[in-house]
Amino acid sequence: MNFDYSDDQKALKDEARRFLAARSPVSVVRGVLDDPARSCDEALWKAVAGQGWCGAAIPERYGGLGIGHIELCALAEELGRALAPIPFASTVYVLAEALMLAGSEAQKAERLPAVAAGGLIGALAVSEGPGRLEPGGVKATVAAGRLTGEKLPVTDGDVADLAVVLAEEDGEPGLFLVDLRTPEVVRETVSTLDPTRSAARVIFTGARCERLGEPGRGFALLERILDRAAVLLAFEQLGGADRCLEMARDYALQRYAFGRPIGSYQAIKHKLADVYVKNEAARANAYYGAWALQADAPELPVAAAAARIAASDAYWLASKENIQTHGGVGFTWAADCHLFYRRSRQLSLVAGAPRIWKARLAERLERRSAA
């Protein structure tokens, strides 16, 4: 089993890096960060959609490229490296995967071509505030095809067109598709640590909805969707972690103290070595998750949890040590280090905190050993 990209996939990855270097420099990220009125970079979103990336894993019969999930993982890694301020994850990792996994033929035919073309932005509306959602604890309800309730926070909820919402109907949890552009939906942008990836409070006041998947299987389906998203997010995190290591290394080689590059001091060497080890461990887990996702293997639940945990841990350490390596200047607004730290925190929470994934991994390993 070869846990590495093929030559064609490496070529795609290289081309994506060149494209993002030209279209998504740090100035684009800062443009969103410095303007409270902007939630994403619309020009970059259109450019990425024009490359066909939104439809990388969507079958050709639904307007996608159909090149596969491994290629999507390669693109995700480059998007993470570039800190792309666009709703790619919510749309491609969540909405597209949810439709392909559980959508009816009519739902797929109607929505997937729009997702592939970049004309439909998605969001996942699950959380209802702090704490882990459990069966019986969902407050949002559906009655007579209308959804009522509140979700907070919803990543990209202020710019999304369509949301996948967890709600109860007749006392049973289910997933529902809701058009966020209707008058029955109220959206309020909320402040987060990373303003380049927006979030919102979404209030549903009898919004029309349609079921996604089987009745009463909301939590089971949500776990399957999150497993798929977790692998793709792991590659975004890996891309960001690798970039942090490069930034720290480059600065350590050019910054002098007492007549020597600071990279020659043992304290800095040990920091960077620790980051490298974490990144490589995360890469191994991410590759395993990519294989399981592409093959739709039975190992996917365990592989996804392991990839999610390792990538979150690696990105947090890399972004933190990048700031520390830069010293006093690393803490300033002018330095780019904080942009990666902000994104590392955002990505570690967007599909469930690492502690939740650790609990899932333990539960899944126990079930597998008992089988």
Rosetta blueprint (number, residue, H / E / L):
1 M L
2 N L
3 F L
4 D L
5 Y L
6 S L
7 D H
8 D H
9 Q H
10 K H
11 A H
12 L H
13 K H
14 D H
15 E H
16 A H
17 R H
18 R H
19 F H
20 L H
21 A H
22 A H
23 R H
24 S L
25 P L
26 V H
27 S H
28 V H
29 V H
30 R H
31 G H
32 V H
33 L H
34 D L
35 D L
36 P L
37 A L
38 R L
39 S L
40 C L
41 D L
42 E H
43 A H
44 L H
45 W H
46 K H
47 A H
48 V H
49 A H
50 G H
51 Q L
52 G L
53 W H
54 C H
55 G H
56 A L
57 A L
58 I L
59 P L
60 E H
61 R H
62 Y H
63 G L
64 G L
65 L L
66 G L
67 I L
68 G L
69 H H
70 I H
71 E H
72 L H
73 C H
74 A H
75 L H
76 A H
77 E H
78 E H
79 L H
80 G H
81 R H
82 A L
83 L L
84 A L
85 P L
86 I L
87 P L
88 F H
89 A H
90 S H
91 T H
92 V H
93 Y H
94 V H
95 L H
96 A H
97 E H
98 A H
99 L H
100 M H
101 L H
102 A H
103 G L
104 S L
105 E H
106 A H
107 Q H
108 K H
109 A H
110 E H
111 R H
112 L H
113 P H
114 A H
115 V H
116 A H
117 A L
118 G L
119 G L
120 L L
121 I L
122 G E
123 A E
124 L E
125 A E
126 V L
127 S L
128 E E
129 G L
130 P L
131 G L
132 R L
133 L L
134 E L
135 P L
136 G L
137 G L
138 V L
139 K L
140 A L
141 T E
142 V E
143 A E
144 A L
145 G L
146 R E
147 L E
148 T E
149 G E
150 E E
151 K E
152 L E
153 P E
154 V E
155 T E
156 D L
157 G L
158 D L
159 V L
160 A L
161 D L
162 L E
163 A E
164 V E
165 V E
166 L E
167 A E
168 E E
169 E E
170 D L
171 G L
172 E E
173 P E
174 G E
175 L E
176 F E
177 L E
178 V E
179 D E
180 L L
181 R L
182 T L
183 P L
184 E L
185 V E
186 V E
187 R E
188 E E
189 T E
190 V E
191 S L
192 T L
193 L L
194 D L
195 P L
196 T L
197 R L
198 S L
199 A E
200 A E
201 R E
202 V E
203 I E
204 F E
205 T E
206 G E
207 A E
208 R E
209 C E
210 E E
211 R E
212 L E
213 G L
214 E L
215 P L
216 G L
217 R L
218 G H
219 F H
220 A H
221 L H
222 L H
223 E H
224 R H
225 I H
226 L H
227 D H
228 R H
229 A H
230 A H
231 V H
232 L H
233 L H
234 A H
235 F H
236 E H
237 Q H
238 L H
239 G H
240 G H
241 A H
242 D H
243 R H
244 C H
245 L H
246 E H
247 M H
248 A H
249 R H
250 D H
251 Y H
252 A H
253 L H
254 Q H
255 R L
256 Y E
257 A E
258 F L
259 G L
260 R E
261 P E
262 I H
263 G H
264 S H
265 Y L
266 Q H
267 A H
268 I H
269 K H
270 H H
271 K H
272 L H
273 A H
274 D H
275 V H
276 Y H
277 V H
278 K H
279 N H
280 E H
281 A H
282 A H
283 R H
284 A H
285 N H
286 A H
287 Y H
288 Y H
289 G H
290 A H
291 W H
292 A H
293 L H
294 Q H
295 A H
296 D L
297 A L
298 P L
299 E L
300 L H
301 P H
302 V H
303 A H
304 A H
305 A H
306 A H
307 A H
308 R H
309 I H
310 A H
311 A H
312 S H
313 D H
314 A H
315 Y H
316 W H
317 L H
318 A H
319 S H
320 K H
321 E H
322 N H
323 I H
324 Q H
325 T H
326 H H
327 G H
328 G H
329 V H
330 G H
331 F H
332 T L
333 W L
334 A L
335 A L
336 D L
337 C H
338 H H
339 L H
340 F H
341 Y H
342 R H
343 R H
344 S H
345 R H
346 Q H
347 L H
348 S H
349 L H
350 V L
351 A L
352 G L
353 A L
354 P H
355 R H
356 I H
357 W H
358 K H
359 A H
360 R H
361 L H
362 A H
363 E H
364 R H
365 L H
366 E H
367 R H
368 R H
369 S H
370 A H
371 A L
